């Protein structure tokens, strides 16, 4: 019996646990912008803005909120680094 099915199951479990961590995930990023997605009931908009701000600070810039869209129970935030 090969170990491949066990490896696939382990990867699926780890990815599932990571998705439930409450942290937003990055949909796109560049030196001038970052787009984040998060579950609205697990993370406040201000917390996501803080994460976007930390990213822009690494670029030597300040963060500016473009918009936040709601997609069911998820939020998508568009931020600019200015």
N, C-alpha and C positions, 0 to 999 in steps of 0.2 A: 504494500500500500504506500502510495506516495504522500509526501508531506504538503503538497501544494494545496489541497482543500483546507487543511488546518491553517496554513498561512493566509489564505484568502479570508477565512472566517476571522482570524485575529485582526487583520487589517480593517475589515468591516466594523468590528467591535470598537477598535481604537478610533476610527473616524466618527463613529456614532457618539462616543464619549466626548470627543473634541467638539462636536457640533452642539453639545448641550452645555458647554462651559460658560455661556453667558457673554462671552466676548464677541464683538463684531468681527466679521470677516471682510477682507478687502476684495472688492469686485474689480477695481482698477486703481492704478496709482501712477503718477509721474512727478517730476520735480515741481509742477505747478498745480497739481490737484490730487485728491484721493476720494474714492467713492467707497463707502462702507455699508454693510447690511447687517442688521441685528434683529433679534426678536424683541418686540416692543415691551412685552411683559417681563423680560429678563434684564433689560438695560434701558436706562433713561436716555433721552436725546442728549442731555448735557454730558453724560458720561461718554457717549460716542464722540461728541464734539471735543472732549478732552483728549481722546485717543487720536483724533484727526489733528488736534493742535500739537500733540507730541511729535507726530510725523512731520508736520510742517516746520517745527522747531529744528528738527534734524537737518532740514534743508536750509536753515538760516532765515526762515520766513515766518510770518504770522498766519494763523488760519482765519478764513472768512467763510461763513456758511453760505452756500449757494441755495440749497433747498433740501427739504426732507419730504419724501414721498412715503405713503403708507401702501403696503401691498399685503392685504389680509392682516395677519398678526405680525408681519415683519415691517421694518422701516428701512428705507434706503436714504442715506445722507450723501449729498454732494458738497464737497468742501474744496475751496481754492486756497492755495498757498500764495500769499501776496507779500 
